[in-house]
Amino acid sequence: MKLIVGVIEARNIPAMDLNGFSDPYVRLQLGKHKYRTKVVKKTLNPSWGEEFSFKVEDLNEELLISVLDEDKYFNDDFVGHLKLPVSRVFDAHQKSLGTAWYSLHPRNKKSKNKDCGEILLNIYFSQNNSFMETCNGDNASTLRKHVDMTIEDLSRSFSGSSNSPSPLRQEDNVSSKEEKSSAQKSLAGRIAQMFNKNFDTAPTTSTRGIDLMEIPETSRADISDDKSDDQSSSLSFEEAMKALDSRDQGSEIPINLSGGVLLDQLYVIAPTELNSLLFSPDSGFPRSLTEVQGFTDPQFGPWKFENGGESLKRVYSYIRAPTKLIKAVKAIEEQTYIKADGKTFAVLAAVSTPDVMYGSTFKTEVLYCITPGPELPSGEQSSHLVISWRMNFLQSTMMKSMIENGARQGLKESFEQFASLLAQTIKPVDSKDIGLNKEQLLGSLQAEPQSDWKLAVQYFANFTLASTVFMSFYVIVHIWLAAPSTIQGLEFVGLDLPDSIGEFIVCGVLVLQGERVLQLISRFMQARAQKEIFEFDAMKEPPSVLDVEVFDFDGPFDEATSLGHAEVNFVKSNISDLADVWVPLQGKLAQACQSKLHLRIFLDNTRGGNVVKEYLSKMEKEVGKKINVRSPQTNSAFQKLFGLPPEEFLINDFTCHLKRKMPLQGRLFLSPRIIGFHANLFGHKTTFFFLWEDIEDIQVLTPTLSSMGSPIVVMTLRLARGMDARHGAKTQDEEGRLKFHFQSFVSFNVAHRTIMALWKARSLSPEQKVQIVEEESESKSLQTEESGSFLGLEDVSMSEVYSGALPVPTSFFMELFSGGELDRKAMERAGCLNYSCSPWDSERADVYERQIYYRFDKRVSRYRGEVTSTQQKSPLSEKNGWLIEEVMTLHGVPLGDYFNLHLRYQIEDLPSRAKGCQVRVFFGIAWLKSTRHQKRIAKNILLNLEDRLKVILGVVEKEFIAR
């Protein structure tokens, strides 16, 4: 006999993670059989909707249901558990406990969390009156020989219609007396009670030596008297749909499964007709599909109501065609209607392939959702078909990744054939050719109107209204029972004033309560009548996050109180999912009331396919390097790797090391909205990403031995941001901000410039973005790295700050930029601490680059800021000197991220003097953000630079004389 356990959802489970949420899953155990559900990320009210089947061998066993929180690097946290005797289910009415909420209990009495939440379960015994079959060892051949005889004898023995001994009863003759005495307590005795009320007179059976066998479907129908099965088999498909429609409780449409969307398309057909085409027993489409996909021996079972008429199911089996890797295997697909209200249909198909390797450890689940589409200009109806999938692992296995990849590839090919055949049968609709305006599109996606009475009950079911009604009723009863009082004081006929302080307070409370109730009614009526539509211009960058905050606002002169806030992440959501979404609000008031906000979000690209090219053109100007458009295949692989929506596109990727405890080699991927890292080391994958807006600061650390002689890019995220990527962070500072370290770039300069350009583009204010758009029309043509431009120096206005002849040869003066003793001594005298530099690297012919890092002494800057600098040297055109160009970035000083400093050193030989050189220094500031303090900052930097130049040049002269 089989015990069916449906794990539906849970609510109010405690938060086990630092982010205030949990990653819960359910583990079920009955005897030696164990199962577990999928993991639902970041929620306190998870929904699973999974069903499990257990073979019951002893009714004295207990079903153990445990809820745990997944932790990737440590042991999973225990949330709560529930123990349920199997005998309680068997003794219940119709062998079913129905769908009910059960309280979860802590591990022991000493646990801190006493309230562990509740879980919704559907527990019942399978009503097919079957036995479990296990063919193991020497008994397998015996069972095969006596299958028909055993089934017939069992049915006769339980019905009392035969007295002839069966093979099973012959074993009873040699069984012990103790086994006979305990037969009524065994599973066989309990099952016999189902068929014969006079169990005391029925012959006993024993299971010693062989296991009880499951009766096949054909024999099951002969001995079963379940009237519901007979009725369901007699119902037509249309009648079954009407029955589901009448039983629909207004449940929401299930969300897409976590594996991804296989098909998302509009078709010119009514939803009911599309549902009949795909799932009706009379439809020829499923059979045509099996022929196209190469499946053989398709067998479609009838649609049947199960579990007391609550669910409509059918079983569809077929033999999959052999491939190069696996032979032909039998697949069993169980299709279940989750929702069918006449307009919307949702069918969950669970496919099992027990004959393949590890086939008993997983099931492939596919969800078909059919919803009404927008009305077409021709007046025809349309349907929106979305098919999504996921892998449901019943047991843990090391082959999980390989199984998922194989299933993903197989499903992709199968549903490409499905979409092709369906497009031949019914006409698909191109959303671009619908011709609907925004108002029509919004109107087509209106949710089903909820009853005003239902909304009113939900809104007014609070303490304020209940207390007001009670006090009003109390006062009315008091007036009815009280005798009229004599007129006294300043009263006259018709005017009854309070006679005590108590009466005055009661009157005041009634007036205030009445005012609050009237405000509640007024707000409810206004909310039902209003509908707001807001439109935003996302400009050239696709939006990453939409921040929403709900206020209690009573007027322009009252302080607005925040009722809750929410964040909609466009990167982690598909556009189709945002068309009609309920977003839970965060905040003390919102979480106490479990408030949700109903939003409909549309991202409409009005600028065609030029968005990518225009965005890359702007980035090319910032980076100073040509950026090529990636192919659709590369973008698709990038989107699948990080689970991104289709509108995200890859800009560039770099090979680098992620520094944690040990450096991990991988690739850094950059797109307009995210920065992601992926590594695959011997099958162990490390993948994470975070938004550019999450980054608070980017710094470059000097090369060290631990960084293998490469500068380190340190990205510091904002507080409480990027928690999904915390496994890739190296450290977490005192305030709780994550820090990510990337090093060993093949071309550090290009990678650093690209990262900084993308980060600044996302962090600029709207006014600065408008200014960039205006400047683009007047910008110069882009010069690539090969043409000789260096970090956009040609766009900076440079002014000469020093010019003079030094009694030092050019060769000796160039030691100032060699990284040797003269270089370090001059910088230390100028107030530069911890000075370090990388060796000169050849970028191209006669062009070299290096990186510099140092800290300011407090004599130079009281903020003791840090400087990261990039220098490039190249010989002059006449080969009589050198040109040194430098770009400096200041960190740790006020407004340091508002500008970059540009320097140019021009050193030439003096023809008139053998031991002398002409030195000219130019200076400029590149403003990245606008500020009203530009003049003050420029003046301060110029004075400091002049002082430092005097010190440095003085050190060069003294060292030359000393030598």
DAPENOR-V219476 format. One record per helix or strand of 2 or more residues. SS is the DSSP state (2 for helix, 1 for strand). FROM is the first residue (numbers start at 1). LEN is the number of residues. If there is no record, write none. Layout:
BEGIN
ss;from;len
SS;FROM;LEN
SS;FROM;LEN
END
This chain:
BEGIN
ss;from;len
1;2;10
1;22;9
1;33;4
1;40;4
1;47;9
1;62;8
1;77;9
2;86;6
2;93;3
1;96;8
1;118;8
2;139;7
2;147;13
2;167;8
2;177;5
2;183;3
2;187;9
2;199;3
2;217;7
2;227;8
2;237;11
1;260;8
2;271;9
2;285;9
1;296;5
1;304;3
1;311;10
1;329;12
1;345;8
2;359;3
1;362;11
1;383;11
2;400;26
1;428;2
2;431;3
2;438;7
2;452;9
2;463;19
2;501;29
1;545;8
1;561;9
2;575;4
1;581;4
2;588;6
1;596;4
2;608;16
2;632;11
1;650;10
1;663;9
1;674;8
1;684;8
2;692;3
1;695;7
1;712;6
2;723;6
1;731;2
1;738;6
2;748;16
2;766;11
2;785;3
2;793;3
1;799;8
2;810;8
2;821;9
1;832;6
1;841;4
1;847;10
1;866;10
1;881;11
2;896;3
1;899;11
1;917;11
2;934;29
END
